[in-house]
Amino acid sequence: MSCLSAVIGSSFYNWWETTRIGCWFNRRLDALMNWTSQRLHLKNFSRAENVMAKLQKAESQLGQLEIRIAQLESQIVAQKSRKRLKKSI
């Protein structure tokens, strides 16, 4: 039942987001959240800041994974060349 209500809620929000009143409401909500975060000196309260923080974290993790993949690929190539060398001897 909860899955069904989540799907319906998501579908409604996707539709709501495209209506004029939905766009207006989202802009007002963002403005209210920004005002509240500035007034109360809160960090990472606005949607944009949360998204940017998550993207930066994901970007650094992706960079680390790319480095690790490159290391593993070089190890694989080295192992294959050692096997070929042993076969030729």
N, C-alpha and C positions, 0 to 999 in steps of 0.2 A: 504494500500500500504506500509506503514512504517513497519507493522508487517512482511510482506512478505520479504522486504529488510533486516530486522533484522535476520530473519530465514536463508536467503541465506548467509548473511554475517557471521553468526555464523557457518554455515556448512562449508563455505570456510575456515574460520580460523581454525576449527578443522582439516580439511584436510591439510592445509598449515603447521600446527604445526608438523605434522608427516613426512613431507618431509625433506630431508637433508638440502636444502637451507633455509627452514623455521626454522629448529633448529639453523642453523648458524646465521640467521638473529635475532632470539630471543636472542641468547647469546650476539651478538654484541649490540643489543638495551639495554639489561640489563647492559652491561659493560659501555655503553655511559651514561645511567641514573645514575649509581653508580659514575662514574667520575664527572658528572655534579653536583650531590648532594654533593660530597666531595669538589669540587672546589668552589662551591657557598655557602658551609656550610648550606645546606638545611636539614631539618628534615623530616623524613617519605616520602622521594621522591622515594626510590626504591620500587619495587614490594614486595620484601620479607619483608621489614620493615612494609609496609602497611598491609600485610596479618597477620603478627605476632601481630600487634597492634589490629587488628580486632578480632583475635582469643583470645587474652588476655581479651579483653572486653567481648566477648561472654562467655568465661570461667567464669568470675566473675559473670555475669548475670545468668548463668546456676547454679552456686553454690548458689546464692541467691534464685533462684526458687526452688531448691531442699530443702533448709531449709524451705521455705514457705510451700511446699507440705507436708513435715514431720510434721509441726505444724498443718496444716489442718487435716491430717490423724489422729493425736492424738486427736484433738478436736472431730472428728467424732466418734472415738472409745469411748471417754468419754461420748458423748451424747447417744450413743447406750447403754452403760452400765447403765446410769441413767434411760433410758426408761425401761430397763429390771428390774431394781431395783424397779421402781414405779409399774410395772405390778405385781411383786411378792408380793408387800405389800398390 
